[in-house]
Amino acid sequence: MSVVSMEYELPTHIIFGVGELQRVGELVRGLGRRALIVTTPEMPHADRVTELLTDAGCEVTGCCEVEPNPRAPTIDAAAAEARTNGVEVIVGIGGGSAMDGAKGISLAAVNEGPVWEYTIEFRGEMREVTQQPLPLVAIPTTAGTGAEVNHIAVLSNPDTGQKGPLRCRQMAPRVAIIDPELTLSLPRHITAATGFDAFTHAFERFFSPELHPFIHTLAADTMRTVYQFLSKALAKPDDIEARARLSWAATQGAMCVLAPLGEAGLHIFGLPISALFDTAHGVTLAIMIPAVLEQLCEAFPERCAELAEILGEPGPGVAPDACVPATERWLRDIEMECRLSDVGAKPEDCARLAAAINQTRLDDRYHRPMTLEQIEELYRSRL
């Protein structure tokens, strides 16, 4: 593995531990007195956060509920309300959708124009962020996205059928309160999907063409932790040690993504599925990972062999392509095995999925060039 240059920044103050949610009032008050809570529908912890903020002397101007796969128009409407109410700090509580919505609102509340025009999908006409986004306190209630420590928000555009990342370093949360206790009430399927999501964030940088030793070690440890503890959390939902390990693995996975390196391509191929079929993020990644791994075996055989060992294949000397059946076996074990046909896709949809790929991102960050026909065939292999 050749050593490459790399810059790394983690601007978020991380507070991790069981019961640390109790500190939210003092932490938010240090950033602003008027707060907007951003969450998703039926979030069981939103009322508790509101109470803790009020007790600390903060004024909560409202609670904005964003939809799963948050939509750009929802963000724009909430940002306008935040401006009207003089909001000074955003508090995001929930999973990845809540975090993404909170980040989008923090940016759009102080910058002009529709938030979609700040995403990379707006290509050459993408707006420049000119004003510092509102400070954000992130409180994850799932152990998956790691959105509490990164500067990325993925938004949906219902008019174009696209999902696009919004990337802005100033948008990273100022504070992340990671309290594993909040994940104890997660339903089984969400525990599995978000845990797998954490695994894939590390996976993306583990297979970066410009892999750095620090990220390699961090990514491998993250994937190993998820593999070892996700099944334990599924078997015993109140296992606080397993929940804590998964919560920290999600944060580590996001720390991998913060490295400005290339990627495995899994999220590039997964985003169009989520946009067109409104599927859960973790499900889209589970659909595509076997096909992506088959390509990676040719490009990175040593890393594929290492991944196979992480997933329980006996080593040393395991074959690189053993990582594909090992991954498929694990997906079955955690009830995440899925194909495109399972989410309603038909053969004619493969062309639509291929056309929705961000070709610029693919060309810049994937390990090999791919034609539209090759991308369509990749989707077809997962029907």
C-alpha positions as CSV (number, residue, x, y, z in Angstrom):
1,M,0.0,0.0,0.0
2,S,1.6,3.3,-1.1
3,V,1.4,6.1,1.5
4,V,-0.5,9.2,0.3
5,S,-0.8,12.7,1.7
6,M,-4.0,13.5,3.6
7,E,-5.6,16.4,5.5
8,Y,-8.0,15.6,8.4
9,E,-10.2,17.8,10.5
10,L,-12.8,16.9,13.2
11,P,-14.5,20.2,14.2
12,T,-17.2,18.6,16.3
13,H,-16.9,18.4,20.1
14,I,-17.9,14.8,20.9
15,I,-19.6,13.9,24.2
16,F,-20.1,10.1,24.5
17,G,-21.6,8.0,27.3
18,V,-24.7,6.6,28.9
19,G,-26.8,9.4,30.4
20,E,-25.0,12.3,28.7
21,L,-28.2,13.6,27.2
22,Q,-28.7,15.4,30.5
23,R,-26.1,17.9,29.5
24,V,-28.0,19.1,26.4
25,G,-29.4,22.2,28.1
26,E,-26.1,23.7,29.2
27,L,-24.4,22.9,25.9
28,V,-27.1,24.4,23.7
29,R,-27.3,27.5,26.0
30,G,-23.6,28.1,25.3
31,L,-24.4,28.5,21.6
32,G,-27.7,30.4,21.6
33,R,-30.8,31.1,23.6
34,R,-33.5,30.5,20.9
35,A,-33.5,26.9,19.6
36,L,-35.3,25.0,16.9
37,I,-35.6,21.3,17.3
38,V,-35.4,19.2,14.1
39,T,-36.5,15.6,14.3
40,T,-38.6,13.0,12.5
41,P,-42.2,12.0,13.2
42,E,-43.0,10.2,16.4
43,M,-39.5,10.7,17.9
44,P,-39.9,9.5,21.5
45,H,-37.0,11.6,22.9
46,A,-38.1,15.0,21.5
47,D,-40.3,16.0,24.4
48,R,-37.5,15.1,26.9
49,V,-35.0,17.3,24.9
50,T,-37.5,20.2,24.9
51,E,-37.9,19.9,28.7
52,L,-34.2,19.8,29.3
53,L,-33.7,22.9,27.1
54,T,-36.5,24.8,28.8
55,D,-35.1,24.0,32.2
56,A,-31.7,25.4,31.2
57,G,-33.3,28.7,30.2
58,C,-33.5,28.2,26.4
59,E,-36.5,29.2,24.4
60,V,-37.7,26.4,22.0
61,T,-39.3,28.1,19.1
62,G,-40.7,24.9,17.6
63,C,-40.1,21.3,16.6
64,C,-39.7,20.7,12.9
65,E,-40.4,17.2,11.7
66,V,-38.6,16.2,8.5
67,E,-39.6,13.2,6.5
68,P,-37.3,10.1,6.0
69,N,-35.0,11.0,3.1
70,P,-35.7,14.7,3.8
71,R,-37.0,16.8,0.9
72,A,-35.5,20.1,-0.1
73,P,-38.8,22.0,0.0
74,T,-39.3,20.9,3.6
75,I,-35.9,22.3,4.5
76,D,-36.6,25.6,2.7
77,A,-39.9,26.0,4.6
78,A,-38.3,25.3,7.9
79,A,-35.4,27.6,7.2
80,A,-37.8,30.5,6.4
81,E,-39.6,29.8,9.7
82,A,-36.2,29.8,11.6
83,R,-35.4,33.2,10.1
84,T,-38.8,34.6,11.1
85,N,-38.4,33.4,14.7
86,G,-34.8,34.6,15.1
87,V,-33.5,31.1,15.8
88,E,-29.9,31.1,17.0
89,V,-29.1,27.4,17.4
90,I,-30.4,24.2,15.8
91,V,-30.8,20.9,17.8
92,G,-31.1,17.8,15.6
93,I,-32.3,14.6,17.3
94,G,-32.9,11.3,15.6
95,G,-31.3,9.3,12.9
96,G,-29.7,10.3,9.7
97,S,-32.7,12.0,8.2
98,A,-33.1,14.3,11.3
99,M,-29.4,15.1,11.2
100,D,-29.4,15.9,7.5
101,G,-32.5,18.0,7.8
102,A,-31.0,19.9,10.7
103,K,-27.8,20.6,8.8
104,G,-29.8,21.8,5.7
105,I,-31.9,24.1,7.8
106,S,-28.8,25.5,9.6
107,L,-27.3,26.4,6.2
108,A,-30.5,27.6,4.4
109,A,-31.6,29.8,7.3
110,V,-28.7,32.2,6.8
111,N,-27.9,31.8,3.1
112,E,-30.0,32.9,0.1
113,G,-31.7,30.7,-2.5
114,P,-33.2,27.2,-2.4
115,V,-31.1,24.7,-0.5
116,W,-31.0,22.2,-3.4
117,E,-28.8,24.7,-5.3
118,Y,-26.1,24.1,-2.7
119,T,-26.0,20.3,-3.4
120,I,-23.4,18.8,-5.7
121,E,-26.3,17.7,-8.0
122,F,-26.6,21.3,-9.1
123,R,-23.3,20.7,-10.8
124,G,-21.6,23.8,-12.3
125,E,-24.2,26.2,-11.0
126,M,-23.9,25.2,-7.4
127,R,-24.3,28.1,-5.0
128,E,-21.4,29.2,-2.8
129,V,-22.0,29.3,1.0
130,T,-21.3,32.9,2.0
131,Q,-22.7,32.9,5.6
132,Q,-21.7,30.8,8.5
133,P,-24.5,28.2,9.1
134,L,-26.3,28.4,12.5
135,P,-24.6,26.3,15.2
136,L,-25.9,22.8,15.5
137,V,-26.1,20.3,18.4
138,A,-26.6,16.8,17.1
139,I,-28.1,14.0,19.2
140,P,-28.2,10.6,17.4
141,T,-30.8,8.1,18.4
142,T,-29.6,5.4,16.0
143,A,-26.1,3.9,15.6
144,G,-25.6,4.1,11.9
145,T,-25.2,7.3,9.9
146,G,-22.5,9.0,12.0
147,A,-24.0,12.2,10.7
148,E,-23.4,13.8,14.2
149,V,-19.7,14.4,13.3
150,N,-19.7,15.0,9.6
151,H,-20.4,18.0,7.3
152,I,-22.6,16.1,4.8
153,A,-26.4,16.2,4.4
154,V,-28.2,14.1,1.8
155,L,-31.4,15.7,0.5
156,S,-34.1,14.6,-1.9
157,N,-35.6,16.6,-4.8
158,P,-39.2,15.4,-5.4
159,D,-39.3,17.4,-8.7
160,T,-36.3,15.6,-10.3
161,G,-36.3,12.3,-8.5
162,Q,-32.7,12.8,-7.3
163,K,-30.9,12.6,-4.0
164,G,-27.9,14.9,-3.7
165,P,-25.2,15.5,-1.0
166,L,-24.8,18.9,0.5
167,R,-21.2,19.3,1.6
168,C,-20.1,22.3,3.7
169,R,-17.4,22.1,6.4
170,Q,-18.9,24.9,8.4
171,M,-22.1,22.8,8.6
172,A,-20.6,20.2,10.8
173,P,-22.3,20.0,14.2
174,R,-20.5,22.1,16.9
175,V,-21.4,19.4,19.5
176,A,-22.4,15.8,19.3
177,I,-24.1,14.1,22.3
178,I,-23.8,10.4,21.7
179,D,-25.8,8.6,24.4
180,P,-26.2,4.9,23.7
181,E,-29.1,4.7,26.0
182,L,-31.2,6.5,23.3
183,T,-30.8,3.5,21.0
184,L,-32.3,0.9,23.3
185,S,-35.8,1.4,22.0
186,L,-34.9,1.0,18.3
187,P,-37.0,-1.6,16.5
188,R,-35.1,-4.6,15.3
189,H,-35.2,-3.7,11.6
190,I,-33.9,-0.2,12.2
191,T,-31.1,-1.5,14.4
192,A,-30.0,-3.8,11.6
193,A,-30.3,-1.2,8.8
194,T,-28.5,1.5,10.7
195,G,-25.8,-0.8,12.0
196,F,-25.1,-2.0,8.4
197,D,-25.0,1.7,7.4
198,A,-22.2,2.3,9.9
199,F,-20.4,-0.7,8.4
200,T,-20.6,0.8,4.9
201,H,-19.2,4.2,5.8
202,A,-16.0,2.4,6.9
203,F,-16.2,0.1,3.8
204,E,-16.2,3.2,1.5
205,R,-12.8,4.4,2.7
206,F,-11.4,0.9,3.3
207,F,-11.6,0.5,-0.5
208,S,-10.5,4.0,-1.4
209,P,-8.0,4.0,-4.3
210,E,-5.8,6.4,-2.2
211,L,-6.1,4.6,1.1
212,H,-4.2,6.1,4.0
213,P,-2.8,3.8,6.8
214,F,-4.7,5.7,9.6
215,I,-8.0,5.4,7.7
216,H,-7.3,1.8,6.9
217,T,-6.9,0.9,10.6
218,L,-9.9,2.9,11.6
219,A,-12.1,1.5,8.9
220,A,-11.1,-2.1,9.6
221,D,-11.8,-1.7,13.3
222,T,-15.2,-0.1,12.6
223,M,-16.3,-3.0,10.3
224,R,-15.0,-5.6,12.8
225,T,-16.9,-3.9,15.7
226,V,-20.2,-3.8,13.7
227,Y,-19.8,-7.4,12.6
228,Q,-19.2,-8.6,16.2
229,F,-21.8,-6.5,18.1
230,L,-24.7,-6.0,15.7
231,S,-25.9,-9.6,16.0
232,K,-25.6,-9.2,19.8
233,A,-27.8,-6.1,19.8
234,L,-30.4,-7.9,17.6
235,A,-30.4,-11.0,19.9
236,K,-30.6,-8.9,23.1
237,P,-31.9,-5.4,22.4
238,D,-31.2,-4.1,26.0
239,D,-27.5,-5.1,25.8
240,I,-26.1,-1.7,26.6
241,E,-22.5,-2.7,25.9
242,A,-23.5,-3.9,22.4
243,R,-25.4,-0.7,21.9
244,A,-22.5,1.4,23.1
245,R,-20.1,-0.4,20.8
246,L,-22.4,0.2,17.8
247,S,-22.8,3.8,18.7
248,W,-19.1,4.4,18.8
249,A,-18.6,2.4,15.6
250,A,-21.1,4.7,13.8
251,T,-19.0,7.7,14.9
252,Q,-15.8,6.0,13.8
253,G,-17.4,5.2,10.4
254,A,-18.2,8.9,10.0
255,M,-14.7,9.8,10.9
256,C,-13.5,7.6,8.1
257,V,-15.7,9.5,5.7
258,L,-14.2,12.8,6.8
259,A,-10.9,11.8,5.1
260,P,-10.8,13.4,1.6
261,L,-10.1,10.2,-0.2
262,G,-11.8,8.2,-2.9
263,E,-14.6,5.7,-2.2
264,A,-15.7,2.2,-2.9
265,G,-18.7,3.4,-4.9
266,L,-21.4,1.8,-2.8
267,H,-23.2,5.0,-1.9
268,I,-22.8,6.3,-5.4
269,F,-24.8,3.3,-6.7
270,G,-27.2,3.2,-3.8
271,L,-28.4,6.8,-3.9
272,P,-30.5,6.5,-7.1
273,I,-32.3,3.5,-5.6
274,S,-33.3,5.4,-2.5
275,A,-34.4,8.4,-4.6
276,L,-36.5,6.4,-7.1
277,F,-38.1,3.9,-4.7
278,D,-38.0,5.8,-1.4
279,T,-36.2,2.9,0.3
280,A,-34.3,3.0,3.6
281,H,-30.7,4.0,3.1
282,G,-29.3,0.9,4.7
283,V,-31.5,-1.3,2.5
284,T,-30.2,0.3,-0.7
285,L,-26.6,-0.3,0.3
286,A,-27.4,-4.0,1.2
287,I,-28.9,-4.4,-2.3
288,M,-25.7,-3.2,-4.1
289,I,-22.8,-4.4,-1.9
290,P,-22.4,-7.9,-3.5
291,A,-22.2,-6.4,-7.0
292,V,-19.8,-3.7,-5.9
293,L,-17.6,-6.3,-4.1
294,E,-17.3,-8.4,-7.2
295,Q,-15.7,-5.4,-8.9
296,L,-13.5,-4.6,-6.0
297,C,-12.1,-8.2,-5.8
298,E,-10.3,-7.5,-9.1
299,A,-8.9,-4.1,-8.1
300,F,-8.0,-4.7,-4.4
301,P,-7.6,-8.5,-3.8
302,E,-5.5,-8.0,-0.6
303,R,-8.1,-5.8,1.0
304,C,-10.9,-8.1,-0.1
305,A,-9.1,-11.0,1.6
306,E,-8.8,-8.9,4.8
307,L,-12.5,-8.1,4.7
308,A,-13.3,-11.8,4.4
309,E,-11.4,-12.4,7.6
310,I,-13.2,-9.6,9.3
311,L,-16.4,-11.3,8.4
312,G,-15.4,-14.5,9.9
313,E,-13.7,-16.4,7.1
314,P,-10.7,-18.4,8.5
315,G,-7.3,-17.1,7.7
316,P,-4.6,-16.5,6.8
317,G,-4.6,-17.2,3.1
318,V,-8.3,-16.7,2.5
319,A,-9.2,-16.1,-1.1
320,P,-10.2,-12.5,-2.0
321,D,-13.5,-13.5,-3.5
322,A,-14.5,-15.2,-0.3
323,C,-15.6,-11.7,0.9
324,V,-18.7,-11.9,-1.4
325,P,-20.4,-15.0,0.0
326,A,-19.2,-14.0,3.5
327,T,-21.0,-10.6,3.1
328,E,-24.1,-12.3,1.7
329,R,-24.2,-14.8,4.7
330,W,-23.9,-11.9,7.2
331,L,-26.7,-10.0,5.5
332,R,-28.9,-13.1,5.8
333,D,-28.0,-13.4,9.5
334,I,-29.0,-9.8,10.2
335,E,-32.1,-10.1,8.0
336,M,-30.8,-7.5,5.5
337,E,-30.4,-9.6,2.4
338,C,-32.3,-7.8,-0.4
339,R,-32.4,-7.4,-4.2
340,L,-33.8,-4.7,-6.4
341,S,-36.9,-6.7,-7.2
342,D,-37.7,-6.8,-3.5
343,V,-38.2,-3.0,-3.5
344,G,-40.4,-3.0,-6.6
345,A,-37.8,-2.5,-9.3
346,K,-38.4,-4.0,-12.8
347,P,-35.9,-4.6,-15.6
348,E,-36.9,-1.4,-17.3
349,D,-36.0,0.6,-14.2
350,C,-32.3,-0.3,-14.5
351,A,-31.8,2.3,-17.3
352,R,-33.5,4.9,-15.1
353,L,-31.2,4.1,-12.2
354,A,-28.1,4.3,-14.4
355,A,-29.2,7.6,-15.8
356,A,-29.6,9.0,-12.3
357,I,-26.0,8.3,-11.3
358,N,-23.8,11.3,-10.5
359,Q,-21.4,10.6,-13.3
360,T,-19.0,13.3,-12.2
361,R,-18.7,11.9,-8.7
362,L,-18.3,8.4,-10.2
363,D,-15.5,9.5,-12.5
364,D,-13.7,11.4,-9.7
365,R,-13.9,9.0,-6.9
366,Y,-14.4,5.4,-8.1
367,H,-11.5,3.2,-8.9
368,R,-12.4,2.6,-12.5
369,P,-14.3,4.4,-15.3
370,M,-17.8,3.0,-16.2
371,T,-20.0,3.6,-19.2
372,L,-23.8,4.0,-18.8
373,E,-24.3,0.6,-20.2
374,Q,-21.9,-1.0,-17.6
375,I,-23.7,0.8,-14.8
376,E,-27.1,-0.4,-16.1
377,E,-25.8,-4.0,-16.2
378,L,-24.5,-3.6,-12.6
379,Y,-28.1,-2.8,-11.5
380,R,-29.5,-5.5,-13.7
381,S,-27.3,-8.1,-11.9
382,R,-29.1,-7.2,-8.6
383,L,-32.7,-7.6,-9.8
